[in-house]
């Protein structure tokens, strides 16, 4: 889970940057930028959740 989260972080940035460069209309740019930010948030959550230790896993 942690590796997947770390892979989603740069993918979100790539989506945001490419949307700003490729789409001429502001509505399309902001829609894809919002999608990229959501992907980054999901990646950050997966990275944190995958990295924390649980007591159930230790037993």
TAGIQUI-V424560 format. One record per backbone hydrogen bond with DSSP energy under -1.0 kcal/mol. CO is the residue of the C=O (numbers start at 1). NH is the residue of the N-H. If there is no record, write none. Layout:
co->CO nh->NH
co->CO nh->NH
This chain:
co->1 nh->5
co->2 nh->6
co->3 nh->7
co->4 nh->8
co->5 nh->9
co->7 nh->11
co->8 nh->12
co->9 nh->13
co->10 nh->14
co->11 nh->15
co->12 nh->16
co->13 nh->17
co->14 nh->18
co->15 nh->19
co->16 nh->20
co->17 nh->21
co->18 nh->22
co->19 nh->23
co->25 nh->29
co->26 nh->30
co->27 nh->31
co->28 nh->32
co->29 nh->33
co->30 nh->34
co->31 nh->35
co->32 nh->36
co->33 nh->37
co->34 nh->38
co->35 nh->39
co->36 nh->40
co->37 nh->41
co->38 nh->42
co->39 nh->43
co->40 nh->44
co->41 nh->45
co->42 nh->46
co->43 nh->47
co->44 nh->48
co->45 nh->49
co->46 nh->50
co->47 nh->51
co->55 nh->59
